[in-house]
Amino acid sequence: MSSLGLLIAGITHEINNPLGFIVGNLEHTEVAVQELIEYLKLYQEKFPQPGKIIEEKSKKIELEYLLTDLPKMLISIKYGIQKIQEISTSMRIFSRADQNKKVNFNLHEGIDSTLMILKHRLKGKKHRPEINVIKNYDNIPKIMGFPGQLNQVFMNLIANAIDVYDEINQEETKSDYQIKISTEVSLDSQQVIITIQDNGHGMSEETKKQIFDHLFTTKAVGKGTGLGLSISRKIVEEKHQGKILCESKLGKGTIFTIIIPIFQSNN
């Protein structure tokens, strides 16, 4: 994850440089285009009969349509650039290259960056409706830890919930696919509690007992490694002195609860 974080940090840096150049020039382009449009309209008012050649050229290029559509095209370009910037920022936050020492970081930024990266998987498919993400964020403080590694935990849990819905969709059709993500501070103000809940089929007691075991998976051959949840438990419990719990009942869905101390030692 550390090597991957360094790689993606370098990529996002290289992306941001040309993006900054485009954004800076686009601002000047918008002003220039608006001034040219105003100039052309003024020219049309002063010279309503410019001659046959100019009139034919105007019709050929659909001048009136261009004058209306060009500003809209620039707005669309700005929207596209903003989306690229959001994706670049999310990649940088998600893949933060953790150092040897824990750092203070915003937990919500990590969750949001994970959701952005998984956005394409949350969208509706031909035979499955869109998965609705419900966020209920409390006003929590920054916590001490390894943000890149915790982002990996969020990725595993949310991606697993999406996998569950894809499997369900092969057997039946549902219309209320949901992933609920909540954060809150514990009553003693010493811990942050994150819950990630789905409304899938849930799991049996026997499966739940093995869910964090190394190489255990409920997925079909070739679709799961059995590493995601075991790695997640190590990150939460060994790296952050926290807890990760699973509550699930058949037909009722699954809730993963992550409890992380706010203040931690670097030892």
C-alpha positions in Angstrom: 0.0 0.0 0.0 2.9 2.3 0.8 4.5 1.7 -2.7 1.1 2.1 -4.3 0.5 5.3 -2.4 3.8 6.8 -3.7 2.9 5.7 -7.2 -0.6 7.3 -7.2 0.7 10.4 -5.4 3.2 10.9 -8.3 0.4 10.3 -10.9 -2.0 12.7 -9.3 0.8 15.3 -9.1 1.4 14.9 -12.8 -2.3 15.2 -13.5 -2.7 18.3 -11.4 0.0 20.2 -13.2 -1.7 20.2 -16.7 -5.1 20.6 -15.0 -3.9 23.8 -13.3 -2.7 25.0 -16.7 -6.1 24.3 -18.3 -8.1 25.9 -15.5 -6.0 29.0 -15.6 -6.3 29.4 -19.4 -10.0 28.5 -19.4 -10.7 31.5 -17.1 -9.1 33.8 -19.7 -10.8 32.0 -22.6 -14.3 32.5 -21.0 -13.6 36.3 -20.8 -12.2 36.4 -24.4 -15.2 34.4 -25.8 -17.7 36.7 -24.0 -16.0 39.8 -25.4 -15.9 38.4 -28.9 -19.6 37.5 -28.7 -20.4 41.0 -27.5 -18.3 42.5 -30.3 -20.0 40.4 -33.0 -23.5 41.3 -31.7 -22.5 45.0 -31.7 -21.2 44.6 -35.3 -24.5 43.0 -36.3 -26.4 45.9 -34.9 -24.3 48.5 -36.7 -24.1 46.6 -39.9 -27.3 44.6 -40.4 -26.6 44.1 -44.1 -22.9 42.9 -44.2 -23.1 41.6 -47.7 -23.8 38.3 -49.5 -20.5 36.5 -48.8 -20.6 37.2 -45.1 -24.3 36.2 -44.9 -23.6 32.9 -46.6 -20.7 32.2 -44.3 -22.9 33.0 -41.3 -25.5 30.5 -42.4 -22.9 27.9 -43.2 -21.3 28.0 -39.7 -24.7 28.5 -38.0 -23.4 31.7 -36.4 -26.5 32.3 -34.2 -26.3 28.8 -32.8 -22.6 29.1 -32.2 -23.0 32.3 -30.2 -25.6 30.6 -28.0 -23.8 27.2 -27.7 -20.2 28.3 -27.2 -20.7 29.5 -23.6 -22.5 26.3 -22.8 -19.6 24.3 -24.2 -17.2 26.1 -21.9 -19.4 25.4 -18.9 -19.4 21.7 -19.8 -15.6 21.7 -20.1 -15.3 23.4 -16.7 -17.6 20.7 -15.2 -15.5 18.0 -16.7 -12.3 19.5 -15.3 -13.9 19.8 -11.9 -14.8 16.1 -12.0 -11.2 15.2 -12.9 -9.9 17.3 -10.0 -12.3 15.6 -7.6 -11.1 12.2 -8.8 -7.5 13.2 -8.5 -8.0 14.5 -5.0 -9.9 11.4 -4.0 -7.1 9.2 -5.3 -4.5 11.2 -3.4 -6.4 11.1 -0.2 -7.2 7.4 -0.5 -3.7 6.2 -1.3 -1.9 8.4 1.2 1.6 6.9 1.6 1.7 6.2 5.4 4.9 7.0 7.2 6.4 5.1 10.1 4.6 7.5 12.5 0.9 8.0 12.9 -0.5 11.3 11.8 -3.7 13.3 12.6 -6.2 13.0 9.8 -9.8 13.5 8.8 -11.6 10.2 8.8 -14.5 11.5 6.7 -12.2 12.5 3.9 -10.9 8.9 3.7 -14.4 7.5 3.5 -15.5 10.0 0.9 -12.4 9.3 -1.3 -13.2 5.6 -1.1 -16.8 6.2 -2.2 -15.5 8.4 -5.1 -13.2 5.6 -6.3 -16.0 3.0 -6.1 -18.6 5.4 -7.7 -18.6 3.5 -10.9 -19.5 0.3 -9.1 -22.3 2.0 -7.2 -24.1 3.1 -10.4 -27.0 1.1 -11.7 -26.3 -1.7 -14.2 -28.5 -3.3 -16.8 -30.0 -5.8 -14.3 -29.3 -4.0 -11.0 -30.5 -0.6 -9.8 -28.2 2.0 -8.3 -26.9 1.3 -4.8 -27.9 4.2 -2.6 -25.3 5.4 -0.1 -26.6 7.0 3.0 -24.1 8.9 5.1 -24.7 10.0 8.6 -21.6 11.8 9.8 -21.2 13.1 13.3 -19.0 16.0 14.2 -15.9 13.9 15.0 -12.4 15.1 15.7 -9.3 14.2 13.7 -7.8 10.9 14.8 -4.3 9.6 15.1 -3.4 6.7 12.8 -2.3 5.5 9.4 -4.9 7.0 7.0 -3.9 5.0 3.9 -4.3 1.7 5.8 -7.7 2.7 7.2 -8.8 3.7 3.7 -8.0 0.2 2.7 -10.3 -1.1 5.4 -13.2 1.1 4.1 -12.5 -0.1 0.6 -12.7 -3.8 1.6 -15.9 -3.4 3.5 -17.8 -1.2 1.0 -16.6 -3.3 -2.0 -17.7 -6.4 -0.2 -21.2 -4.9 0.3 -21.3 -4.1 -3.5 -20.3 -7.7 -4.2 -23.1 -9.0 -2.1 -25.7 -7.0 -4.1 -24.2 -8.2 -7.4 -24.6 -11.8 -6.1 -28.2 -11.1 -4.9 -29.1 -9.6 -8.2 -28.3 -12.9 -10.0 -31.0 -14.6 -7.9 -33.7 -12.0 -7.4 -34.5 -8.3 -8.2 -34.4 -5.7 -5.4 -35.2 -2.0 -5.6 -33.7 -0.8 -2.3 -30.0 -1.5 -2.4 -28.5 0.5 0.4 -25.2 1.1 2.2 -25.4 3.1 5.3 -22.2 4.7 6.7 -22.3 6.4 10.1 -19.7 7.9 12.4 -19.9 9.1 16.0 -17.8 9.7 19.1 -18.1 7.3 22.0 -19.8 8.4 25.2 -16.4 8.8 26.9 -15.1 10.9 24.0 -12.1 8.6 23.7 -13.0 6.6 20.6 -14.6 7.1 17.1 -17.1 4.5 16.0 -17.7 3.8 12.3 -20.5 1.5 11.1 -21.0 0.3 7.6 -24.3 -1.5 7.0 -25.9 -3.2 4.1 -29.4 -4.6 3.6 -28.4 -7.8 1.9 -29.1 -11.4 2.8 -26.9 -11.5 5.9 -24.9 -14.5 6.9 -25.2 -17.6 9.2 -23.6 -17.8 12.6 -21.2 -20.4 11.3 -20.0 -18.1 8.5 -19.9 -15.1 10.8 -17.5 -16.9 13.1 -15.0 -17.4 10.2 -15.4 -14.1 8.5 -12.1 -12.6 9.7 -10.1 -15.8 9.2 -7.2 -15.8 6.9 -8.1 -17.1 3.4 -11.8 -17.7 4.3 -14.2 -16.4 1.6 -17.8 -16.9 0.8 -17.3 -15.9 -2.8 -17.0 -18.1 -5.8 -13.7 -19.5 -7.0 -11.7 -16.7 -8.7 -13.8 -13.9 -7.2 -12.4 -13.7 -3.7 -9.0 -14.2 -2.0 -10.1 -14.4 1.6 -7.6 -11.7 2.5 -9.6 -8.5 2.7 -11.3 -8.9 6.0 -8.3 -10.6 7.7 -6.1 -7.7 6.6 -8.7 -5.2 7.8 -8.7 -6.8 11.2 -5.0 -6.5 11.5 -5.0 -2.9 10.4 -7.7 -2.0 12.9 -6.6 -4.1 15.9 -2.9 -4.3 15.6 -2.0 -1.0 13.9 -4.6 1.2 15.6 -5.4 -0.7 18.9 -9.0 -0.7 17.9 -11.8 -3.3 17.3 -13.7 -4.4 14.3 -17.0 -6.3 14.9 -19.5 -8.0 12.6 -23.2 -8.3 13.4 -25.3 -10.2 10.9 -28.5 -12.2 10.6 -29.8 -14.2 7.7 -32.3 -12.0 5.8 -31.5 -8.9 7.8 -28.2 -7.7 6.3 -24.8 -7.1 7.9 -23.2 -4.4 10.0 -19.5 -3.9 10.4 -18.5 -1.7 13.3 -15.0 -0.2 13.6 -13.9 1.3 16.9 -10.7 3.4 16.8 -9.1 5.3 19.7 -8.8 9.0 19.0 -5.5 9.4 20.8 -2.9 6.7 20.2 0.8 6.2 20.9 3.3 5.9 18.0 4.9 2.9 19.8 
